[in-house]
Amino acid sequence: MPATLVALRSFFAVNGSGDGMARLERWCGAEATAARLGDARVDQLRLTGHHDRIDDLDRMAALGFTAVRFPILWERVVQPDGRHDWTWTDSRLARMRRLGLRPIAGLVHHGSGPDDTSLIADDFAPRLADFARAVAERYPWIADWTPVNEPVTTARFSALYGYWYPHLRDEGAFWRALVNQIDGVAQAMTAIREVIPHARLIQTEDMGRTWATAPLADQAAFDNQRRWAGFDLLFGHVTPGHPLWHRLCAAGLGEALARLSDKPCPPDIIGLHCYATSDRFLDHRIERFAEQDRGGNGVRAYADVPAVRALDPAPPPFATALADAWARYATPLALTEVHLGCTREEQMRWVRAAWDAATAARASGIDVRAVTAWALFGCHGWDTLLTRPGRYEPGAFDVATGIPRATGVARQWASLDKRDAVEGTGWWQRPDRFAVPAAARPAGVDAWCPATWPARPLLICGATGTLGRALARACTARGLPHRLTGRDTIDLGDADAIARGLDTIEPWAVIDATGWVRVDDAEDARDACFAANYTNATALARACATRGLPSVHVSSDLVFDGAKDGPYVEDDVPNPLGVYGASKRAMEDACLEQAHRPLIIRTAAFFSPHDRHNFAVQTVAALARGERFAAADDLFVSPSYVPALTDAMLDLLIDAETGIRHLAGDRVVSWAEFARRIAAACGFDPGAISGVSAAALSFRARRPARSGLASTHVGSLGALDASIADFATTASGHLVEGNLLNPVKVLT
């Protein structure tokens, strides 16, 4: 077993595995969508690299999961020539058996079958059944099956909204796509049970509920009936007298309805998917909402927004769906996808909300069998519903670099019997969640709300600095309790003051955002620079270590000499050219040696719309005055957007990362090129930027010619142009003149 997996098993053995709640199982799964977009396919297993990493299964086992929603996908196994390629599934299932992981076999995951069929084709169901039989014959030891994942959702996105193949926007096509999938589930389970008589059906669906203003009550009622359509069909409930009977018969589906009602295929376990945006709110007052939230049903226009953004009290996640499904079907339940694309602590709060809701439901008599960690290795493009390239969202592991890195979410899944320091009130419960003035929601069976966990604060030292204030701003936005202190509260030059501050505040971790920043002045003030950047930082790290507190310290690209052709990574040996870089290197060495779980963040070339003391603001301020602007065209850096930097720092801290990590943008550019990109994004003439040599700028401190940063451990801070665009949008209208010493000079 690779050393990293041995370490992972050791970590979770020491920190707990949640066995105190063993009766409620923990399942998991990698995001497995294989949606078709025209002639192309979106294969999440390949996008996340899970397809190529068999040792991901060892990672699942190390976290203590008992079952895996495992993709044996029709589109992936059946080749264009009709041949079945079992190579990938054979190797993975053999490994799972050795690891003791129980598979829940999934055959279609937001897909539509091979190229020569589709969700609305007459042969979809029987051909899926043929494939299911072939899978069962090859793996007769698999007991649990999900032939089609989320049939209602897949039918909506493919045949009602037109996002996925066959890209239709027709209600009749929607019902046909849904009934075809349900018929496919029933026929597939019949075929599977002819081979494996004891096979269980675990049927999954997104269980979003709809609320509405009074004029839209009928639409909400229809949406709430439609959400049950897949399960009602499987249970054989869609017969004359069912609210949807006539609607489906009008779509020409009477024969299929009769077949399903005559031979129902009820799930053995109902799998519920609940996302933060699943519950919806419909409002006829469309003028209150942004254009992208406005839509309608062809008869009436209305806004359609996540209920959590509009209703007070907010619908509690998971509890409503569990209670509603149990009341309707009295069938064992599981939460089969638990994932949130958000900041790390919010992801962890979402996991806690799911686990607590399942535990509370069991205590009330609801038969909940499992909670499932979904998108274990993250997912790509769900912010665009897969219709175009989108952002990557980490899961329990972050695979942005291609190498899985366990996050705080992994730690939490492994120790759900323990509370984590960052647990608290999720954004879906906080008062700042509203997109519009809140609408009242009647209380009822879904009024359960989990108790919040009293959290210790994160201590941020550096109240007067750009980074300290930015970190505090990020913590406020993320709902992370924190304390931002200055020298008047904790003087880092006074060991006794540090001790008193730590003992009084009692933080769970400390970020040192203090330090000397004037690179040129450091050449004439070596002692002062070293005192701020090395002596004080080391004293804080040592005091944290004696109390078992993790600490984060910020270093610079200026620890390097610029002799390397490509970007510097964490293992490259520092060789600073000036006093400032030397003070940072001394800090790094001391903190790595003396701190408890030290995290050193090397970064470079801050820019932010929220602070005037940075290069980007200085550039725009000069251009706004009609002045030319000179910047070095022979010094190359990796600009770091402060809002992205602070979020990444907090995520790495929560993930319990240690050692040196580089956080910077994805491009290495000269200061002059950086200035030109800023000018263009902010509506100024890039030709007003003069590229000059560093020598012409008369710096007292030597700079490395090339100090770009890259990482072998973590992803970049994102695309530089996207960060500059966000800077331009955010800063528009309130840019002020900067005054930061950077490799730049205003030309009058």
Disulfide bonds with the S-S distance in Angstrom:
none
